[in-house]
């Protein structure tokens, strides 16, 4: 979706990360859930409100199966949320989605270092994603002519090695 592209760019601006940083990590560093989770949670929350509040016109209506494939009922494609707050549900879904692919813990708040100056914040986030200005990346990007990827300590300078110096 076009909105997702704009949101990805906004997350890159917030974090100072480069284009090749993994998108799922951008959302964690920005402190917001990915758009797919936000959309599904909000749709499910709306269904929960409709199904449980007698003031809504659709209260108590059982969704029918559609005879036309082109018709997609809102009530057939959403499910009720058991928690009392959509924020809790959103964070729970986000943690479930990311737990199998990352060691990062998603949370709707900025990670440590957000109160630092912009250059420090940007550098921290670039190293967190593994896309920092290390010698191995500079050679990949064609910004460093030398094949010398050694750090001052004598080991190869990569993002994981650079974290050991911090």
Secondary structure, 3 states (H helix, E strand, C coil): CHHHHHHHHHHHHHHCCCCCCCHHHHHHHHCCCCHHHHHHHHHHHHHHHHHHCCCCCCCCCCCCCCCCCCCCCCCCCCCCCCCCCHHHHHHHHHHHHHHCCCCCCCCCCCCCCCCCCHHHHHHHHHHHHCCCCCHHHHHHCCCCCCCCCECCCCCECCHHHHHHHC
